[in-house]
Amino acid sequence: MTETLSPSEIAAWDAAHFMHPFTDHQALSERGVKVITQAQGIYVHDSDGNTLLDAMSGLWCVNVGYGRQELANAAAEQMMRLPYYNAFFNTTNEPAVRLAKQLIDLAPPSGDQRFTHVFYSSSGSESNDSNVRMVRRYWDLLGQPERKIIIGRVNGYHGSTMAGASLGGMSGMHAQGDLPIPNITHVEQPHYGDKRLPGETEAEFGVRAARWLEEKILEVGPEKVAAFIGEPVQGAGGVIVPPDTYWPEIQRIVDQYGILLISDEVICAFGRLGHWFAYERFGMRPDLVTFAKGITSGYVPLGGVLVGDKVARVLIEKGGEFNHGYTYSGHPVACAVALANLDIMKREGLVERVRDDTGPYLADKYAELAQHPLVGATQTCGLVAALWLCQDKATGAAFDASLEVGMRCRAHCFDNGLIMRAVGDRMIIAPPLVMTRADIDVLMLRIRKVLDLTLQGLRAEGVMAAE
């Protein structure tokens, strides 16, 4: 950077040259961009002088908060020692090896197997692409090449690469690029609020929803199914927390039909749900675990896959060369930052804090929000939470989608010092894990304010009845 740009110059250059992810650029040109200039702790600052409580921790990732000197130091020191070298051609580097060992030590046993190896990438999308390659290579080596089908879930999110977007079940993504790619199919999501039958308990629904997987396996043929992939809690789909009965029944099904289980924990791992890895929280026994985001608190791109010994043994002992990898696999700077990030999390007891203190406190406070006239229901799990905006609490009637009530609420958030995300009419948060109870109290005051402002606007338009 050779010159300081004014906010207007940044906006002009942005419009002229920067293609943003998941963006309608024509609409963006009319709306304009918000220039984020700096951040500290749980707050970010923009070029207009506003301070925003970042209740999305960037994009589900800034677990230890902004401005941690330890992470900047780790990156700078590693850059001066060894800024980069590849992991091809029989070479390695110390940070990548140290991090792999630490991740294996942190991961609890997965049933009667352990995680023994780590395959590195730079993102969750790349990691899930790697899962496709590893799963299909595994079955090839076992002499079952017909096992190619991987089953995901409607409204699941596993990245935006060709394979990642295919594994996910978002219709808007599938509509662009002729997706999904062959041999990937989907079952319905375990969304109790949308899919329950009259009189059906949450526990009963969890079992029924899991059995949609068994129905799909039988439909396509068990001998053709390679794996099932799912997020323990669906993130980008709107923070969909499954009933406690769901994952145990999924586990029974994958065990019965001998297929692999992939736990996509790009969002859920590293303390987000009050455990180092979410499979422990839900009683899952995955063969592969996808990670990214929180491993470096978003400071440097890094992702990867924890590989269980069942898969690792086959790939290593039977496989010869595995023709897959990335220029930045095991990047020494990224791995050094990850090590420093995990040290902070351990030293400050952030995982335990979420499990025993701030997670339960947030759940209590969110339950109180259900009394608001605009809120139909709330869900929390650790430090992820969602509230559903509805037109009629008594009947559960939703707003007409054309009203874009979630986006209206989100606009009030930005105007009142708060960052939340709208997924349809579900408002979701995933705040930094360093939040205290006092921070949560501030968060709740701001959420209540934006809910009141949204309700006020809807009443003024006659969309909702006045008090």
Phi and psi in degrees as a GROMACS rama.xvg file:
@    title "Ramachandran Plot"
@    xaxis  label "Phi"
@    yaxis  label "Psi"
@TYPE xy
-106.951  -7.58174  THR-2
-150.829  155.76  GLU-3
-92.3616  125.379  THR-4
-95.6261  143.159  LEU-5
-75.1786  159.622  SER-6
-54.8871  -38.525  PRO-7
-68.1146  -35.9779  SER-8
-67.8151  -40.7676  GLU-9
-60.0182  -45.6662  ILE-10
-62.5604  -39.9041  ALA-11
-67.4337  -45.0413  ALA-12
-64.6221  -38.9299  TRP-13
-58.466  -49.6592  ASP-14
-62.547  -32.6799  ALA-15
-81.376  -27.9128  ALA-16
-134.449  -18.4033  HIS-17
-104.414  114.466  PHE-18
-91.2625  115.45  MET-19
-85.1283  153.519  HIS-20
-72.1032  145.766  PRO-21
46.3474  55.7691  PHE-22
-137.564  136.887  THR-23
-85.7398  101.88  ASP-24
-70.2392  -27.4089  HIS-25
-66.7678  -44.2236  GLN-26
-65.9955  -37.389  ALA-27
-62.2881  -38.1994  LEU-28
-64.5173  -29.171  SER-29
-81.1131  -33.8809  GLU-30
-84.829  -38.2345  ARG-31
86.6615  162.614  GLY-32
-103.218  156.483  VAL-33
-99.8512  121.559  LYS-34
-90.4291  112.105  VAL-35
-85.5812  126.603  ILE-36
-106.857  -35.7015  THR-37
-161.666  172.166  GLN-38
-155.909  152.289  ALA-39
-153.806  131.23  GLN-40
64.0147  -117.997  GLY-41
-106.486  10.4027  ILE-42
-118.469  143.672  TYR-43
-117.858  155.921  VAL-44
-124.435  142.569  HIS-45
-111.851  174.265  ASP-46
-71.7459  -9.72768  SER-47
-91.4177  3.91976  ASP-48
86.9588  9.63631  GLY-49
-84.8912  145.469  ASN-50
-112.586  125.212  THR-51
-118.739  129.215  LEU-52
-74.5241  117.568  LEU-53
-87.421  88.1099  ASP-54
-80.2784  5.25458  ALA-55
-111.554  6.85778  MET-56
41.0753  56.1592  SER-57
76.3075  -98.0196  GLY-58
-137.182  68.1505  LEU-59
68.545  19.1017  TRP-60
-128.828  -24.5363  CYS-61
-82.315  69.1919  VAL-62
-63.8164  -40.1018  ASN-63
-93.4907  8.45719  VAL-64
84.3721  168.812  GLY-65
-84.4382  155.185  TYR-66
76.2469  29.746  GLY-67
-83.0881  111.647  ARG-68
-60.8404  -33.1141  GLN-69
-60.0491  -36.1635  GLU-70
-75.172  -37.6023  LEU-71
-64.1533  -40.5173  ALA-72
-64.723  -42.7315  ASN-73
-60.7989  -41.8726  ALA-74
-65.8405  -45.876  ALA-75
-63.9065  -44.0914  ALA-76
-64.6221  -41.4897  GLU-77
-69.5195  -35.7041  GLN-78
-62.0511  -35.9584  MET-79
-77.2183  -29.1403  MET-80
-83.3537  -52.8142  ARG-81
-155.623  94.4696  LEU-82
-69.6368  -30.1616  PRO-83
-165.289  142.309  TYR-84
-158.885  150.035  TYR-85
-80.0489  166.994  ASN-86
-105.519  15.013  ALA-87
-84.3851  175.652  PHE-88
56.7007  40.3146  PHE-89
62.6085  35.7712  ASN-90
-120.696  159.718  THR-91
-149.533  179.891  THR-92
-144.324  155.954  ASN-93
-63.9282  -46.5179  GLU-94
-59.0611  -38.4308  PRO-95
-64.5996  -40.6533  ALA-96
-69.111  -44.8588  VAL-97
-60.9878  -42.8527  ARG-98
-66.5063  -42.4757  LEU-99
-57.5401  -45.6747  ALA-100
-62.389  -41.0968  LYS-101
-67.5686  -39.7461  GLN-102
-63.9918  -41.9217  LEU-103
-63.6229  -38.0591  ILE-104
-68.3869  -33.19  ASP-105
-76.199  -30.0704  LEU-106
-75.4706  120.473  ALA-107
-69.5633  161.686  PRO-108
-55.8571  147.833  PRO-109
-109.176  86.2036  SER-110
68.0288  -128.366  GLY-111
-93.8435  9.77684  ASP-112
-119.933  165.106  GLN-113
-121.377  157.483  ARG-114
-81.7581  130.352  PHE-115
-120.585  -20.1529  THR-116
-137.405  158.839  HIS-117
-126.752  132.207  VAL-118
-110.846  121.263  PHE-119
-92.3421  148.148  TYR-120
-140.72  -162.962  SER-121
-115.06  -0.593659  SER-122
-164.059  167.863  SER-123
-65.8729  -37.473  GLY-124
-59.3547  -50.1219  SER-125
-61.1825  -37.5871  GLU-126
-63.2813  -41.0848  SER-127
-72.2485  -31.5277  ASN-128
-59.0595  -41.9022  ASP-129
-63.5458  -36.8744  SER-130
-59.8549  -42.9833  ASN-131
-59.2967  -45.8559  VAL-132
-64.028  -43.6539  ARG-133
-68.4846  -42.4371  MET-134
-62.2859  -47.185  VAL-135
-70.4842  -33.6223  ARG-136
-65.9031  -39.6352  ARG-137
-56.9302  -50.4258  TYR-138
-70.7723  -33.3893  TRP-139
-58.5235  -47.1222  ASP-140
-66.6979  -25.0197  LEU-141
-87.6045  5.97633  LEU-142
77.8876  23.084  GLY-143
-126.696  62.1626  GLN-144
-65.6591  -14.5822  PRO-145
-73.0548  -15.0611  GLU-146
-80.4638  87.8431  ARG-147
-119.804  -20.2949  LYS-148
-73.8166  129.495  ILE-149
-114.746  131.057  ILE-150
-104.699  127.498  ILE-151
-116.191  -162.434  GLY-152
-126.585  145.787  ARG-153
-56.1766  134.186  VAL-154
71.4801  7.03577  ASN-155
-77.7156  158.853  GLY-156
-131.035  124.958  TYR-157
-132.402  24.1679  HIS-158
113.396  179.002  GLY-159
-124.483  9.74189  SER-160
-71.7567  173.288  THR-161
-57.1401  -45.9867  MET-162
-74.9796  -42.9788  ALA-163
-61.8599  -45.4329  GLY-164
-66.6234  -31.0061  ALA-165
-70.2329  -42.3686  SER-166
-62.0515  -39.6924  LEU-167
-69.0904  164.011  GLY-168
-121.169  42.3462  GLY-169
-96.1574  118.166  MET-170
-62.2575  -36.0544  SER-171
-62.1003  -35.1008  GLY-172
-75.1621  -38.3741  MET-173
-68.0112  -24.8513  HIS-174
-71.0576  -14.6318  ALA-175
-116.33  121.748  GLN-176
96.4032  16.4258  GLY-177
56.1218  50.9424  ASP-178
-105.101  157.307  LEU-179
-78.6101  162.16  PRO-180
-68.298  163.709  ILE-181
-58.0418  151.672  PRO-182
68.835  27.6414  ASN-183
-129.053  129.488  ILE-184
-138.318  176.119  THR-185
-140.647  153.555  HIS-186
-120.069  166.997  VAL-187
-66.6327  154.512  GLU-188
-80.3918  155.067  GLN-189
-85.774  65.7795  PRO-190
-99.1303  96.1679  HIS-191
-59.2933  -39.5613  TYR-192
-62.6911  -31.5939  GLY-193
-97.2049  -31.3231  ASP-194
-112.357  -0.150768  LYS-195
-71.7774  153.963  ARG-196
-90.7806  157.708  LEU-197
-55.7823  126.948  PRO-198
80.805  -2.41077  GLY-199
-78.6534  128.685  GLU-200
-75.4209  163.225  THR-201
-62.1261  -40.4834  GLU-202
-62.8572  -43.1177  ALA-203
-64.4223  -41.6714  GLU-204
-61.7807  -40.3038  PHE-205
-57.2427  -43.2054  GLY-206
-67.7476  -44.8577  VAL-207
-62.3103  -41.8484  ARG-208
-64.4031  -39.049  ALA-209
-63.3215  -34.994  ALA-210
-72.5448  -10.302  ARG-211
-61.9383  -30.0358  TRP-212
-66.443  -44.323  LEU-213
-62.2184  -40.0871  GLU-214
-61.4047  -40.1133  GLU-215
-69.057  -40.3447  LYS-216
-58.8208  -46.087  ILE-217
-68.1262  -32.4607  LEU-218
-65.8645  -45.0045  GLU-219
-90.0125  -16.6015  VAL-220
105.283  114.002  GLY-221
-54.9283  -32.4918  PRO-222
-72.2314  -7.31345  GLU-223
-105.13  -7.17324  LYS-224
-92.1169  127.712  VAL-225
-95.0398  -42.8053  ALA-226
-162.468  161.138  ALA-227
-119.273  134.583  PHE-228
-121.157  138.119  ILE-229
-157.906  150.704  GLY-230
-81.4454  134.386  GLU-231
-53.831  -45.141  PRO-232
-123.626  125.271  VAL-233
-69.1218  124.541  GLN-234
-91.8487  -73.4872  GLY-235
-62.4794  -19.9164  ALA-236
-75.0528  -5.2672  GLY-237
120.789  22.0155  GLY-238
55.841  70.7538  VAL-239
-96.2333  107.75  ILE-240
-94.575  118.315  VAL-241
-74.8197  156.304  PRO-242
-59.6201  154.684  PRO-243
-62.4559  -19.4347  ASP-244
-82.5828  -10.1555  THR-245
-71.4256  -57.3208  TYR-246
-67.5075  -37.2416  TRP-247
-58.3788  -37.2455  PRO-248
-72.4693  -37.304  GLU-249
-58.2581  -43.2396  ILE-250
-62.5354  -41.8422  GLN-251
-58.7936  -41.841  ARG-252
-68.4046  -46.998  ILE-253
-66.0303  -33.121  VAL-254
-66.4562  -43.4707  ASP-255
-61.7635  -39.5453  GLN-256
-99.4905  4.70465  TYR-257
66.1367  32.3134  GLY-258
-104.315  159.091  ILE-259
-79.8595  151.933  LEU-260
-117.599  124.89  LEU-261
-110.025  121.106  ILE-262
-99.5299  109.376  SER-263
-84.8926  102.684  ASP-264
-112.371  30.1223  GLU-265
-55.3564  -39.4463  VAL-266
-91.6097  -40.2857  ILE-267
-82.8234  -18.5353  CYS-268
-80.7634  174.256  ALA-269
59.8961  49.0609  PHE-270
91.8086  -11.2997  GLY-271
-56.5153  -37.9632  ARG-272
-106.04  13.5786  LEU-273
87.4757  15.157  GLY-274
-141.607  155.945  HIS-275
-60.9901  -41.3973  TRP-276
-132.098  138.117  PHE-277
-71.4694  -22.8252  ALA-278
-60.0597  -28.6826  TYR-279
-67.7589  -39.1036  GLU-280
-62.785  -36.042  ARG-281
-104.712  3.18327  PHE-282
72.211  27.2811  GLY-283
-84.2834  158.412  MET-284
-129.576  68.0522  ARG-285
-71.562  158.538  PRO-286
-94.0485  -27.1912  ASP-287
-138.499  141.697  LEU-288
-128.889  121.414  VAL-289
-85.7475  135.005  THR-290
-137.912  160.595  PHE-291
-176.77  -145.153  ALA-292
40.729  -92.3134  LYS-293
-66.797  -12.1252  GLY-294
-63.7068  -30.1927  ILE-295
-117.123  10.0715  THR-296
54.5761  27.365  SER-297
77.2959  1.50846  GLY-298
-68.4831  -34.1693  TYR-299
-140.413  139.335  VAL-300
-63.5097  129.683  PRO-301
-161.04  136.942  LEU-302
-145.599  -178.696  GLY-303
170.884  -174.424  GLY-304
-133.25  128.101  VAL-305
-80.5892  128.061  LEU-306
-112.17  120.429  VAL-307
-69.9802  159.221  GLY-308
-64.6984  -27.9742  ASP-309
-61.129  -46.6755  LYS-310
-74.6525  -43.3451  VAL-311
-60.0714  -42.0019  ALA-312
-60.2506  -43.7772  ARG-313
-65.7237  -47.2848  VAL-314
-61.7751  -38.3036  LEU-315
-82.4438  -45.9507  ILE-316
-82.5855  -28.4427  GLU-317
-109.945  -13.7039  LYS-318
-91.4175  -22.6233  GLY-319
64.5222  -141.79  GLY-320
-77.0053  131.021  GLU-321
-95.5947  108.881  PHE-322
-83.1905  67.1384  ASN-323
-157.754  143.368  HIS-324
163.269  177.474  GLY-325
-134.116  151.387  TYR-326
-52.2601  -38.41  THR-327
-101.774  15.801  TYR-328
-58.729  122.399  SER-329
70.6441  34.2816  GLY-330
-56.783  125.226  HIS-331
-62.3917  -36.731  PRO-332
-68.8901  -45.3342  VAL-333
-60.7195  -42.4064  ALA-334
-68.3261  -36.1227  CYS-335
-64.474  -41.2287  ALA-336
-65.964  -40.3255  VAL-337
-60.4574  -42.692  ALA-338
-61.2198  -43.6832  LEU-339
-65.4217  -37.4905  ALA-340
-64.7435  -44.9629  ASN-341
-64.8812  -34.4482  LEU-342
-62.267  -43.339  ASP-343
-60.1093  -46.7566  ILE-344
-61.5997  -39.1875  MET-345
-70.8661  -45.5695  LYS-346
-62.749  -38.4247  ARG-347
-93.1549  0.802467  GLU-348
58.8959  40.3359  GLY-349
-68.4947  -35.9415  LEU-350
-64.477  -46.0317  VAL-351
-67.1969  -35.1512  GLU-352
-61.7474  -44.5383  ARG-353
-64.1409  -43.4081  VAL-354
-66.11  -44.3347  ARG-355
-103.272  -19.3187  ASP-356
-126.197  -74.9098  ASP-357
-71.6996  -33.3013  THR-358
-61.7383  -53.9971  GLY-359
-60.898  -35.7922  PRO-360
-65.3387  -43.7421  TYR-361
-62.2337  -39.4722  LEU-362
-60.7432  -42.9799  ALA-363
-63.2212  -44.3616  ASP-364
-67.8128  -36.5423  LYS-365
-69.6773  -34.8639  TYR-366
-60.8473  -34.3242  ALA-367
-66.5085  -30.2701  GLU-368
-64.3963  -22.6394  LEU-369
-62.8856  -14.129  ALA-370
-80.7796  -12.7739  GLN-371
-67.0094  141.026  HIS-372
-58.4232  -21.5538  PRO-373
-94.682  -10.7992  LEU-374
-101.022  119.964  VAL-375
-83.456  -36.3278  GLY-376
-165.299  161.272  ALA-377
-132.251  155.741  THR-378
-142.555  141.627  GLN-379
-139.615  157.651  THR-380
-157.891  108.455  CYS-381
63.2916  -129.44  GLY-382
-107.702  46.2143  LEU-383
-125.131  145.843  VAL-384
-155.211  155.3  ALA-385
-142.903  148.04  ALA-386
-131.306  143.691  LEU-387
-106.029  122.658  TRP-388
-84.4897  124.344  LEU-389
-131.858  156.796  CYS-390
-80.8729  -31.4851  GLN-391
-139.363  108.373  ASP-392
-64.3982  -34.7822  LYS-393
-66.1913  -41.1897  ALA-394
-101.203  -14.3699  THR-395
78.0344  15.1724  GLY-396
-65.5284  132.557  ALA-397
-85.1475  162.491  ALA-398
-73.8447  152.731  PHE-399
-60.2759  132.018  ASP-400
-58.8211  -29.961  ALA-401
-65.5986  -18.251  SER-402
-74.9113  -21.1081  LEU-403
48.1711  53.8671  GLU-404
-64.3457  -37.3794  VAL-405
-59.4746  -42.8627  GLY-406
-69.1338  -32.7043  MET-407
-62.7519  -45.261  ARG-408
-62.556  -42.036  CYS-409
-61.389  -38.6902  ARG-410
-63.2616  -40.2668  ALA-411
-63.6225  -34.5922  HIS-412
-58.4791  -53.3689  CYS-413
-59.9961  -32.924  PHE-414
-80.4171  -7.12928  ASP-415
-132.238  35.5123  ASN-416
72.0058  32.8998  GLY-417
-144.656  138.901  LEU-418
-112.462  112.697  ILE-419
-124.686  168.827  MET-420
-117.706  139.797  ARG-421
-103.573  126.578  ALA-422
-119.681  96.1884  VAL-423
61.9018  -124.637  GLY-424
-104.784  18.7832  ASP-425
-97.0925  124.529  ARG-426
-99.1848  123.316  MET-427
-122.641  153.363  ILE-428
-137.577  155.485  ILE-429
-152.355  76.1945  ALA-430
-73.2509  164.218  PRO-431
-56.1148  145.483  PRO-432
-71.3681  -12.1754  LEU-433
-80.4155  -0.726423  VAL-434
-57.5931  142.149  MET-435
-103.034  174.731  THR-436
-61.2602  -38.352  ARG-437
-62.8488  -39.7508  ALA-438
-63.2817  -40.1022  ASP-439
-64.5012  -36.5711  ILE-440
-61.5144  -42.4716  ASP-441
-62.8063  -43.6459  VAL-442
-56.5195  -45.6086  LEU-443
-67.2102  -36.1881  MET-444
-61.4673  -42.1829  LEU-445
-71.4339  -37.3866  ARG-446
-63.244  -45.3131  ILE-447
-60.1178  -38.6399  ARG-448
-63.5956  -45.3676  LYS-449
-70.8601  -31.262  VAL-450
-64.7164  -42.9252  LEU-451
-62.9307  -41.7514  ASP-452
-66.6278  -39.7802  LEU-453
-63.5247  -45.2033  THR-454
-61.8614  -42.7456  LEU-455
-58.531  -44.0665  GLN-456
-64.9963  -40.6106  GLY-457
-67.2062  -37.1367  LEU-458
-68.2617  -38.2749  ARG-459
-63.3089  -30.4578  ALA-460
-88.2307  -3.77943  GLU-461
79.8669  8.69259  GLY-462
-70.5497  -35.2329  VAL-463
-123.691  147.877  MET-464
-68.5576  146.506  ALA-465
-70.1245  161.742  ALA-466
